[in-house]
């Protein structure tokens, strides 16, 4: 059976670092000293220093700005903003992947996104912008959340294994910062601390260079569907991100890790590409399966530099491994609504 490889990865983030401004506004919006102190403490522990957006931090919360207090935009306005800016970010990531060098060979295009939709969509914009063939097979992976980064790679692997000559481009693009909510709830405000915007573009083919995609596994964790939800609301997409997620993963993962790894042992895995959904999630997984702190290095670095960019994030972690010329057997893992855990065993050539 033909093997599939991630040959190269390009990434991009918008121009504005909004982390400090978003955090300041979130804390100022909370009623009472106790809530603000709790927010400050949790924000400090988040281990995030930068998050990026197309929203200029000096003006987006001012009168007439995108997030004017009491007049946050409705879903329609947020989708118009997405349609305006998403193609630009996708183009930068694709250029950083050097898509022009292989545009005439691309046979398939997969776009994964859960933060914005329009039609004709981002896939058509990419085809037109880069002059790809009109016969490119296009697939959209929508509304699956953070784990869609792995789900899209799984689909790319299936394509290459069934069509060995295929050249598949996978684009994961998320503009999470356009879904902030006008609320005084502490748990909801903490979302201001985590989410950033970003895009990754990966080339997957049978060419034996880069990262070999060996196997995938999907786990739906029972009795946890309320812990991570993502619904279309009147004023953007409403997310519930429970503080119980880390505890749930710590409880469930030990019984599932052998199956996730295809019968291998944890100590057989050299590289760990864990989705940095938050510091607590990384801490819980690392402790539960007894990982050395160095194993979480790439995930923590991405969290610190970019925050949680939903489905785009896992490719940032894999790219960091490629840049470090890491080699050996690896496991990638990401989580999404359900509560769902998607995992991938891979081999990096270094």
N, C-alpha and C positions, 0 to 999 in steps of 0.2 A: 504494500500500500504506500502511495506517495506521501512523503512527509511535508509539512508546511512550516514556513519560517517567517518571522518578522524580520525583514531585511533592513529596514531603517524606520526611524521615528522622528517626526518633526513636531515641535510644540510651540504654542504662542499664548500670550496673555494680553489683555487690553492695556492701554497706556497709563491708567491712573491707579496708584496705590491708595486704597480706601480704608485700610484696616483701622487705623487710628481714628479717623473721622467717624466711621460707622460705629465703632465701639463707644466713642464719646457720646454720640447722639442716642444710642441705645440706653446707656446708663442714665443720661439726663432725662429720658422719657419715663423712667421708672418712678412710681410714687413711693416716697418714704426712704429714710436713711438706711434701714435694714436691707431693703431690696437692692439698693445701690451698692452697699457693701458686699452683699452676696455676689452681685454681678461682677464687681471689680475683682473679687477673689477668684471666681471661676474663669474670668477672662484671662487673668494672669497665668492660671494653670493650664490654659489651652495650648500653650507652646506654639503659637502662631504669631509671626511678626509682620507678614505682608499678605495682602489679598488685593486682587486687581479687578477693575471694572471699567466700562465705558462711561460711567457716571463720574463727572468731575467732582471731587469731594468738597471743594470750596464753594460750590454753587448748588449741588443737588438737593440740599435740605433748606435752601433759602426760599423766600417768597417767589413764587413762579417756578421753582425747581421741581424736579421729578418727584421728590418726596416731601412736598410741602405739608407740614403738620396739619392734620384734619382734612387734607385733600389728596391723599395718596392716589395714584392713578388706578383706573379700572383695568380689567384684564385685557381689554381691547387695546388700550394705550401701551401696555407692556408688550403685547405681541407686535405692535407696530415698531416699537423700539428694537425688539429682537430681530425683526425682518430687516431693519435698517443696518444693524451692526454685525449680525452673525456672519454674513458672507465675507466681510472684511477680515474677521478673525480667522475664519476657515482658510482664506487665501494665504494668510501669513504662515499658518502652520504647514500648509501644503508646500509653499515655497521653501520653508525650512527643511522639509523632507525632500526637496529637489524633485518635485513631481514632474517638472518640465522635461527632465531627462528620460522619463519613461511613459509620458502621456499617450503616446501612440500604441503602447502595449497594454494599457489598462483595460481589463475586461469587465470588472465588477467594481461597484462603489457602494459601500455600506456607510450610512450616516446614523449615529446613535445620539439621541438628545432627549431630555425630559423637561427642558425649561422654556421651549418655544416652538411654535408650529405655524406654518403657512404653506400654501400651495398655489402654483408650483413652488416647490420647497428648496431647501438648501442644496439638495442633491442636484437639482436642475441648474441652480446658480453655479455650482462647481463645474458641471459639464460645460456650460456656456463660457465661463470665465477662462478656463484652461484649454478650451478647444478639444475636449475629449470626444471620442467617437459617439455619435448619436445612438449607437447600438449597445453602449455600456449598460450592463444590467444593474439597476439601482434598487436598493433595499433600505428602508428606514426602520430602525429599531427605536421605538418610542415609549417614553414614560415608564421605563424600567428602573430608573434611579441609578445609584452609584455603581451597581454591579453590571450595568450594561456595557461597560468597557470590556469586561471579560466575555459577556454574551456575544458581542460583536466579533471578537476574535475567534470565538467558537464557530460562528457562522462562516467566517473567512476560511477557517481550517477545513470545514466540511466542503466548501467550494473547491479548494485546491486539491483535496483528496479525491474528489469526483472528476475534476477537470485539471489535470496536472499542468497544463499550459496557462492556467489562469493567473492573472496579476490583479490582486484585490487591494483596493485602497479603503482603509477604515478610518473614518473621521468621527471623533467624539467631541462634541461642542456643547458647552453649557454656559449660559449667562445667569448664574444663580442670583446675582445681586439685584436683578430686576423684580424679585419676588419678596422683598422685605414688606412686613405688615405693620400697620399702624395699630399698635397694641401696647398695653401696659403689663402684660403677663411676663413674668420673669423667664419661664422656660422658653417662651416664644422669642423673647429678646435675645436669649443666648444664641439663637440662630444667626444673629448679627455678627457673632464672633467667628463662626466657622466657615461660612460660604464665600467662595471666590469664583471668578470666571476664568475659563481657560479652554483651550482646544488642543487636541492631539491628532496627528495624521500618521498612519502606519501603512507600510507596504508589506503585504503578505503574499508569498509565492512559494514555489517548490525550489527556488534557488537556495542551496544549502549554506547560507551565510546569515549571521545574526542569532536570533533566538528561535530554537525549534519548539513548536507547540505540540507537546506530546499527548496530553490527555486533559479532559475537562470533567468536572463534577458539579452537580447542582443539588443543594439541600434546602428544603423548605422546613423551617423550624416551627414546630407546632405550638399553638397557644401563645403566639407572639405577634399576631397580625396587627395589633393596635400600637405597637411600639415604633413603627416607622410607616407613615402613610403620606400620600402625596396626591392632593385632589385639586381640580380646577375650581377656583372660587370666583366671586364677583370682582375681587380686587387682587388679581394675581393667583398664583398657585399656593395653596395652603399646605404647609408641611408640619407633621408631628414627628419630632425626633426625641424619643423618650430617653431619659437618663438611665433606664433599665437595660438598654441594649448591651452595654459592656458586660453586665452581670449575666444576661441571657447567653451571650457568646461564651463566656467563661464556663458556664454550666453545661452547655450543649457540645462544645467543640471536642472535649476529650474523648467522647464516645464516637465521634465521627471522623477524627483526624486520620485514622488508618485507612478508611475508605476513601477519603479525600485524596490521600497520597498514593492510592492504588496499591495498597499493601506494603508500601515502604514505611520505614521508621522516620521519626522526626530528625534523628541524627544523620539520616542519609541525605537530607536536604541542606545544600550549602547556601542557597540564595532564597531570601524571603521578600517577596514583593506584596506587602500587605497594604490594602487600601487605607490611607490615613483619614478615616472618617472622624477622627478626633483623638486626642491624647489618651483618653480613658479606654478607647477601643484598642489602641495599640498596646497599652499597658496590660490590659486584661488578656489579650491573646498571647503576648510574650510570656506572661507569668503562667498562664494555663498550660502551654505546651513547652515551657521551660526553655525559651530561646535566650541566647546571649544578647546583651544589649546591642552589640555590633550588628546583629542580624536585622535589627530594625532601623539601621542607619539611613538607608535611602528613603524609607517611608517617613521617618521623622524630619528629614531634610526637606522633602516636598511639602509636608504639613507646615513647617516653619516658613518656607519661602512663598507658598501660594495658598494655603488653606485647603479646604475641601472643595474641589471643583467637580463634584459628582462624577459622572461617567468618564470624564477626561483624565481623572487623577491617576489611575493605575498605569496609564501609558507614560506619564511623567516619571513614575517610579522605575518602570522598565527602562526608560531612556537614561536615567541616572546610572543604572547598572551597565548599560552599553557604554556610556562615557567613561566609566571606571574600568572598562575592559574586564568586567567580572566574568568568571567562567564556572561551570558546574551545574549540577541539578538544582532546579528552583521550584518554588511554589508561589503562585500569585493567588490572592484571595480578596474578594470584595463583597459588600453587603448592600441589600436594598429592601424595598417594601416587601412584606410577606410574613415574617422576616425571612429573607432569602440570603443564602451564602453561595456565591459562585466561586469556583476555584479552578486553577489551571496548573498542571505540572509542565515545566519547560526545562530546556537545556540551553545554557548560554555558552557560546564558543569562546568568548573572550577576545 
